[in-house]
Amino acid sequence: MIKFNAQVSDAVKKTAKPLENISYAESSHIGAGGEQSKIYNQFKKVSKIATNDELYYFAMNGSNALKLYSGKELFKRNDKRFLDVYTFYSKKPLKMEYVLGCTTDSKNIAEFLKDEVSAAPQYISLRDQLLKNNKRDEVVKTQLRQIKEMGYGKLTEEDVRLVKKELEKIDQKQN
């Protein structure tokens, strides 16, 4: 169920404004030189101040960039509405482009969301291994900071397993 009159704060609206007409999304670093993505960085500003309700609103009603980024962020925050977003885009496919490094891929938003779920265990496993390491040199601190900045500060492998089970159920109902 979509809340069409969801309240999005003025601060979040203002921060999201540069993204409201963007029809594609980008990974954190793009191009052959690995430059930081302005689009991705703008969404990170949004995600820092947006509530889960605001992210859900953008996932269902925003531009393609906001839909994808917000859906991924709901997953990382372990918000159960991520499954609603996935179900919606599974039933009503919305194809968009995603720039990952120096390659561009075109898929349904649901497929990109599933890719995020599939990639999550690697980040979580690395985070957990780094946290077990008592020697926290600058490299380890930097890696932990980057993993947290990607949104994997709290999500657990069990959380991901449960989401994967639910995605399988949703996919079986679709077929």
DACORMO-V986544 format. One record per backbone hydrogen bond with DSSP energy under -1.0 kcal/mol. NH is the residue of the N-H (numbers start at 1). CO is the residue of the C=O. If there is no record, write none. Layout:
# DACORMO-V986544
((NH;CO) (NH;CO))
This chain:
# DACORMO-V986544
((13;9) (14;10) (15;11) (16;12) (17;13) (19;16) (20;17) (22;19) (25;97) (27;99) (30;35) (31;101) (34;31) (35;30) (37;28) (41;37) (42;38) (43;39) (44;40) (45;41) (46;42) (47;43) (48;44) (49;46) (50;46) (55;51) (56;52) (57;53) (58;54) (59;55) (60;56) (61;57) (62;58) (65;22) (67;63) (68;64) (69;65) (70;66) (71;67) (72;68) (73;69) (74;70) (75;71) (76;72) (77;73) (78;75) (79;74) (82;79) (83;80) (85;81) (86;82) (87;83) (88;84) (89;85) (90;86) (91;87) (92;88) (96;107) (98;105) (99;25) (100;103) (103;100) (105;98) (107;96) (109;94) (112;108) (113;109) (114;110) (115;111) (116;112) (117;113) (118;114) (119;115) (120;116) (123;119) (124;120) (125;121) (126;122) (127;123) (128;124) (129;125) (130;126) (131;127) (132;128) (133;129) (136;134) (137;135) (141;137) (142;138) (143;139) (144;140) (145;141) (146;142) (147;143) (148;144) (149;145) (150;146) (151;148) (152;147) (160;156) (161;157) (162;158) (163;159) (164;160) (165;161) (166;162) (167;163) (168;164) (169;165) (170;166) (171;167) (172;168) (173;169) (174;170) (175;171))
